[in-house]
Every structure is written in structure tokens, then in C-alpha cells.
């Protein structure tokens, strides 16, 4: 029924691209009609009711772009919810890659060569896209080159030509993407006014064991492993020393939940910075145990030691026990912290796919 059923995508997209005869792209214009169903069931940020479709310029260095999205409500169930809603990034990636393939065919160019010619270069980062996003990092040429080498692209093209000469159907598809994830920066993102930062609370027990509580909730992604690895690395412990607790509204800190690939960039960032806050206090206790000034204590990732005297050291577990039994005068006992992380920017992961497809002429 309309209350419990939903659908993923019903975007009607039209694109125009301007390019030189040598394949260099210049501008992109996109017109989209987005069916949202009877009401919007997705957790879209307030400023982006049609999601983050404006990432549509993808991995390419366009000098100008214009993107128009009209959202409409229909008598369908709510749209943009079913796997994978991605704030409409998936639709944007599909569109730009389809456009690049059409352009390659129009110009008679190899689709890999066309993409290489138009990628944002590594030295251009941080890169501001013509629709206003600031990409943090990337090496698109290296990514696609690796994919081409791994699959044996040149040999596949020769095989394709030979097989087509025999009347066989063999296709080679290339797709690259730049995604936009980590919804959280409060200067841009909110849901009904609620800012989309996230948080973590970490307590180190006298035994050196850790319990960490976060405001997100796993759905099978393996948060327990990811967050435990982050915290263990920051504190010089093992993953087995860290217990992750998520989603308990009686104990968990504030968080906006898990969706659109935001948990690690937001809650993971909060966990890392919270652990570093604990390490700052631990350093004071380590200085007390080592009987030196705090400035003389160094952290090597596994233990605190006296600068220039690595043989004099204490581990995080030594410090954890001392935090409850032997703290320096004036320092509050215990070893725990909270951190509310408001990311300065989103993150922009990227990748490349190559697919080889054979079609049986008899069966289709």
C-alpha cells in the first residue's frame, strides 16, 4: 500500500553537452523531472529536496554546467527510498556516463580515451565543480588506467573487432564515477532544521578495555569492525579491546543515523577525534608516571615514551589503570571523552568499472 511501499528511481533526464572536435568537453546542461511519489519518504537535506543530483558533472573538468531539477508529486508510493537512494547520486552518475558514451560515439573516439582527456587532473585538487561542490581529492586517470590494465583492454578491443567481423555481439562498457557522501557539514546540511553532524562517546576502563557509543546504527555494513579499528589505532590497542555500542537511544549520543554512506565520514570522524581527546589526557598521566614534563613525552602509536629514551615507556593500558588509581594532582580521574564532529566538507570517493558482455544472437 501507499504507506509501506516505496520505489527507488523515476527520474526523467535530458542532457546536452558542448565539446570541441578533439573531444575536450566545455559545458553541460541537464533538465530533470523527478517523481517523488505521493510524498517524499527519503531523508533529503532541507536545502536539497531533490537530493545531490548536482554532482552530475562527475569526474570531468567542465568549465560550465547548468542543472535544473523539477520535483513532482504523483499518486505513487514515496520515491527515492528503496536501495539505493544515495540522495540521487546514482542517477547523476548514470546520466553523465551515458552522455560521455554518446559523445565518444559521435566523435568516433575510444570511450576510455575521451574520459582520460577530460578527467579532473590530480594537481587540480581541491577542485570546485561548476555546480559548486569542492572535491577534496582524487586521481581519476590512475584509477581508470589500473582498470584498463587489469582487464587487458587493448586485447579485448582486438577480440571485439574480430568477433564482430564474424557477426558475433561483444560489448565493452566503461563507467567512472565521483560520488558525494558523508552528509554532515552543518553549514550545508540539515533535516527539518536538525544539523547533520554526528558524535561519539568513548570510555577506557581500568583494564584498558574500551566501550564506544555512537549515534549511528549498522545495517550489516560492519560498523563494529570499522569503528573498532579506528579507535584501536588511535589508542594503541587491539580491535578485541574495543566494544562498539550503537543505536541504543537510552545511552547513545546525538546522531542522525545511517544512510547515504555517511556513517564513517561523520561518526567515524567523531570516533577518531574523541580517541585523540582521550590520548591528550592520557599523555598527561603518562608524564606523571614517567616523572617527566608533558612536553618530554612522545607517542609512537603503541606507547608513550620519554623523548630520546624509548626504553622508558608506558602503554595505554598502563595509563588506563593509572587514570583510576594514580592521577597527577589537579587532574580529574577517569579516562573518557565525548566528541561532536561537524565535518568541514563532504567526501568524494571515486572509481572505475569495465564490463564485457557477450550476447547470444539466438536467445538475445
Order of alpha helices (4+ residues) and beta strands (2+ residues): beta-beta-beta-beta-beta-alpha-alpha-beta-beta-alpha-alpha-beta-beta-beta-beta-beta-alpha-beta-alpha-beta-beta-beta-alpha-beta-beta
